Amino acid sequence: MSDFTIDDWQVPLQNTQKGVHTFRFTITASDGQTANAS
């Protein structure tokens, strides 16, 4: 979670369509890493 900053949220949100896909992909990757770490 340390590397995930507000900028990571703002950048994809500004791109709307492309951003939504990237945003959801980022959440999936983040969740996977968290689950794997646990």
Secondary structure, 3 states (H helix, E strand, C coil): CCCCCHHHHHHHHHCCHHHHHHHHHHHHHHHHHHHHHC
